[in-house]
Amino acid sequence: MKTAHKPQQFKPADNCLQDKVILVTGATGGYGKTMSLTFAGAGATVILLGKNVRLLENLYDEIEAAGCPMPAIYPLNLEGATEKDYYEMAENISKEFGRLDGLLHAAVTLGAPTPFEHSDSETWYKVMQVNLQGPYMLTKYCIPLLKKSAHASLLFMTDDKFGAYWDAYTVSKSGLNGLTQTLAAEYEGSNLFVNAVNPGPSKTALHIRAYPAAPNNDRLPMPERHRDLFLYLMSDDLNQSGYCFLPII
């Protein structure tokens, strides 16, 4: 996969996502919440997808209190979601909004890193459901909505935890990289831009759980550091597909 950074000259305007409709999965997680607030602050109507209704409602209230466009809530637990659930979600979005201008796949679960021969099949299945099967199904049914946009962005969050013991997590993220390449090639030259982004080590609950004893955890960058990168990837300035945006050093 080709690699690139956000153009140095890109400076997001205050309302660079004005009137866009953007769906964010894992909307109450580390990157999901930060980018939901960021997109809303830039003028987008954000559809908040997550499994915890109370946290979704709290985020809804936070966005509304900030004077941003009114968001929407869509509770869905990707661990147990069926194909019918994804189909019905796309139908509901179509009836309410008529299109999607952006889709950020930020939902993620770590599972239980372990030697492969001791891998737990139930955990493997849950990780694949959230990290790979869910994005596949949701993308499949949302692409017709994205194609209705004049300029649409499909964005997968990936990672580079390769090597021993990462089990289903690494396999699922590798699968997302492959899915990104496939879709980027299929929609090359269209109004749909497809990218994978790897923000690098960040101070999120998932990273702390993965490296609980790391000495630099307190010094890790917060997801807010990458706001401009994600704004670029959702904006009309984006003109690249099939890229994996690497961490800002």
C-alpha positions as CSV (number, residue, x, y, z in Angstrom):
1,M,0.0,0.0,0.0
2,K,1.3,3.5,-0.9
3,T,2.0,5.8,2.0
4,A,1.6,9.6,2.4
5,H,1.0,12.3,4.9
6,K,-1.5,15.1,5.1
7,P,-0.3,17.9,2.8
8,Q,1.8,20.5,4.6
9,Q,-0.3,23.3,3.1
10,F,-3.6,21.9,4.4
11,K,-5.1,24.2,7.1
12,P,-8.7,23.2,8.0
13,A,-11.2,26.0,7.7
14,D,-13.6,26.4,10.7
15,N,-16.5,24.9,8.7
16,C,-14.6,22.6,6.4
17,L,-17.1,19.8,6.8
18,Q,-20.2,22.1,6.6
19,D,-23.4,20.1,5.7
20,K,-21.6,16.8,5.5
21,V,-23.2,13.7,7.0
22,I,-20.6,11.4,8.6
23,L,-21.0,8.1,10.3
24,V,-18.5,7.2,13.1
25,T,-18.4,3.7,14.5
26,G,-17.0,3.3,18.0
27,A,-18.1,6.9,18.6
28,T,-17.5,6.8,22.4
29,G,-14.0,5.3,22.2
30,G,-10.7,7.2,22.2
31,Y,-10.5,8.2,18.5
32,G,-14.2,7.8,17.9
33,K,-15.2,10.4,20.4
34,T,-12.4,12.8,19.6
35,M,-13.2,12.7,15.9
36,S,-16.9,12.8,16.4
37,L,-16.5,16.1,18.3
38,T,-14.0,17.3,15.7
39,F,-16.2,16.6,12.7
40,A,-19.2,18.1,14.5
41,G,-17.2,21.2,15.3
42,A,-16.3,21.6,11.7
43,G,-20.0,21.7,10.7
44,A,-20.8,18.0,10.0
45,T,-23.9,16.1,11.1
46,V,-22.4,13.1,12.9
47,I,-24.1,9.8,13.2
48,L,-22.8,8.3,16.5
49,L,-22.6,4.5,16.4
50,G,-21.7,2.6,19.6
51,K,-22.9,-0.1,22.0
52,N,-23.3,1.9,25.2
53,V,-26.5,4.1,25.0
54,R,-25.7,6.2,28.0
55,L,-22.2,7.1,26.7
56,L,-23.8,7.9,23.3
57,E,-26.3,10.1,24.9
58,N,-23.6,11.9,26.9
59,L,-21.7,12.5,23.7
60,Y,-24.8,13.7,21.9
61,D,-25.4,16.2,24.7
62,E,-21.8,17.4,24.5
63,I,-22.1,18.1,20.8
64,E,-25.4,19.8,21.2
65,A,-24.1,22.0,24.0
66,A,-21.2,23.1,21.8
67,G,-23.7,24.5,19.3
68,C,-22.8,22.1,16.6
69,P,-25.2,20.5,14.1
70,M,-27.6,18.1,15.9
71,P,-26.0,14.6,15.8
72,A,-27.9,11.3,15.5
73,I,-27.5,8.2,17.7
74,Y,-27.5,4.6,16.4
75,P,-26.9,2.0,19.1
76,L,-25.4,-1.2,17.7
77,N,-23.1,-3.8,19.3
78,L,-20.8,-5.0,16.5
79,E,-20.0,-8.2,18.4
80,G,-23.5,-9.7,17.8
81,A,-24.7,-7.7,14.8
82,T,-26.1,-9.6,11.9
83,E,-26.2,-8.8,8.2
84,K,-29.8,-7.8,8.7
85,D,-28.8,-5.2,11.3
86,Y,-26.4,-3.6,8.8
87,Y,-28.9,-3.6,6.0
88,E,-31.5,-2.0,8.3
89,M,-29.1,0.6,9.5
90,A,-28.3,1.7,5.9
91,E,-32.0,1.8,5.1
92,N,-32.6,4.0,8.2
93,I,-29.7,6.4,7.2
94,S,-31.1,6.6,3.7
95,K,-34.6,7.5,4.9
96,E,-33.3,10.1,7.4
97,F,-30.4,11.7,5.4
98,G,-30.5,10.4,1.9
99,R,-26.7,10.0,1.7
100,L,-23.4,9.7,3.5
101,D,-20.4,11.9,2.9
102,G,-18.1,10.1,5.2
103,L,-17.7,6.8,7.2
104,L,-15.0,6.5,9.8
105,H,-14.5,2.9,11.1
106,A,-13.1,3.6,14.6
107,A,-14.7,0.7,16.5
108,V,-12.1,-1.7,17.8
109,T,-11.4,-4.4,20.3
110,L,-8.1,-5.8,21.3
111,G,-9.1,-9.3,22.3
112,A,-6.5,-11.2,24.4
113,P,-3.0,-11.2,22.9
114,T,-1.7,-14.8,23.4
115,P,0.5,-17.5,21.9
116,F,-1.4,-18.9,18.9
117,E,-1.6,-22.4,20.1
118,H,-3.5,-21.1,23.2
119,S,-5.7,-18.8,21.2
120,D,-9.3,-18.8,22.4
121,S,-11.7,-19.3,19.4
122,E,-14.5,-17.3,21.0
123,T,-12.3,-14.3,21.5
124,W,-10.9,-14.7,18.0
125,Y,-14.5,-14.6,16.6
126,K,-15.4,-11.5,18.6
127,V,-12.3,-9.6,17.5
128,M,-13.0,-10.5,13.9
129,Q,-16.7,-9.4,14.3
130,V,-15.8,-6.0,15.6
131,N,-12.5,-5.3,13.7
132,L,-13.1,-6.9,10.3
133,Q,-16.5,-8.4,9.7
134,G,-18.3,-5.3,11.0
135,P,-16.4,-2.9,8.8
136,Y,-17.0,-5.2,5.8
137,M,-20.7,-5.5,6.4
138,L,-21.3,-1.9,7.2
139,T,-19.2,-0.7,4.2
140,K,-21.0,-3.1,1.9
141,Y,-24.4,-1.6,2.7
142,C,-23.2,2.0,3.1
143,I,-21.4,2.3,-0.2
144,P,-24.6,3.1,-2.2
145,L,-25.1,6.0,0.3
146,L,-21.5,7.2,-0.1
147,K,-21.8,7.1,-3.9
148,K,-24.7,9.6,-3.6
149,S,-22.3,12.2,-2.2
150,A,-20.4,14.6,-4.4
151,H,-17.2,13.9,-2.5
152,A,-17.2,10.9,-0.1
153,S,-14.6,9.5,2.2
154,L,-14.4,5.9,3.5
155,L,-11.8,5.7,6.2
156,F,-10.5,2.6,8.1
157,M,-8.3,2.8,11.2
158,T,-5.4,0.3,11.0
159,D,-2.4,-0.6,13.2
160,D,1.1,-2.0,13.0
161,K,1.2,-4.5,15.9
162,F,3.0,-7.3,14.0
163,G,5.0,-10.1,15.4
164,A,4.3,-12.7,18.1
165,Y,1.2,-13.0,20.3
166,W,-1.1,-10.3,18.8
167,D,-3.3,-13.1,17.5
168,A,-6.7,-12.0,16.0
169,Y,-6.0,-8.3,16.5
170,T,-3.1,-8.2,14.0
171,V,-4.9,-10.5,11.5
172,S,-8.0,-8.3,11.6
173,K,-6.0,-5.1,11.0
174,S,-4.1,-6.8,8.2
175,G,-7.5,-7.7,6.7
176,L,-8.6,-4.0,6.8
177,N,-5.4,-3.0,4.9
178,G,-6.4,-5.6,2.2
179,L,-10.0,-4.3,2.1
180,T,-8.7,-0.7,1.8
181,Q,-6.5,-1.7,-1.2
182,T,-9.3,-3.6,-2.9
183,L,-11.9,-0.8,-2.5
184,A,-9.5,1.9,-3.4
185,A,-8.7,0.1,-6.7
186,E,-12.4,-0.5,-7.4
187,Y,-13.5,3.1,-6.9
188,E,-10.4,4.8,-8.4
189,G,-11.5,7.8,-10.4
190,S,-14.8,8.1,-8.7
191,N,-16.2,10.5,-6.1
192,L,-15.4,7.9,-3.3
193,F,-12.0,8.1,-1.7
194,V,-10.9,5.1,0.3
195,N,-8.0,5.2,2.8
196,A,-6.6,3.5,5.9
197,V,-5.0,5.6,8.6
198,N,-2.5,4.5,11.3
199,P,-2.2,7.3,13.8
200,G,0.6,5.5,15.8
201,P,0.8,5.0,19.5
202,S,-1.7,7.3,21.3
203,K,-3.0,7.7,24.8
204,T,-6.2,5.7,24.5
205,A,-7.7,2.9,26.7
206,L,-6.9,0.3,24.0
207,H,-3.2,1.2,23.8
208,I,-2.8,1.3,27.6
209,R,-4.4,-2.1,27.8
210,A,-2.1,-3.4,25.1
211,Y,1.0,-2.0,26.9
212,P,0.0,-1.5,30.5
213,A,3.6,-1.3,31.9
214,A,5.1,0.8,29.1
215,P,7.2,3.6,30.7
216,N,6.1,6.3,28.2
217,N,2.4,5.8,28.5
218,D,1.9,9.2,30.2
219,R,3.8,11.0,27.5
220,L,1.9,9.5,24.5
221,P,0.0,12.0,22.3
222,M,-3.7,12.3,22.7
223,P,-6.0,11.6,19.7
224,E,-6.6,15.4,19.6
225,R,-3.1,15.7,18.1
226,H,-4.3,14.2,14.8
227,R,-7.5,16.3,14.4
228,D,-6.2,18.1,11.3
229,L,-5.2,14.8,9.7
230,F,-8.7,13.4,10.1
231,L,-10.3,16.6,9.0
232,Y,-8.3,16.4,5.8
233,L,-9.3,12.8,5.3
234,M,-13.0,13.8,5.5
235,S,-12.8,17.1,3.6
236,D,-13.2,18.0,0.0
237,D,-9.5,18.7,-0.1
238,L,-8.8,14.9,0.0
239,N,-7.8,13.7,-3.5
240,Q,-5.9,10.5,-2.7
241,S,-7.1,6.9,-2.4
242,G,-5.4,3.7,-1.3
243,Y,-3.0,5.5,1.0
244,C,-2.1,4.5,4.6
245,F,-1.4,7.7,6.5
246,L,1.4,7.0,8.8
247,P,2.0,8.6,12.3
248,I,3.1,12.2,12.4
249,I,6.6,12.1,13.9
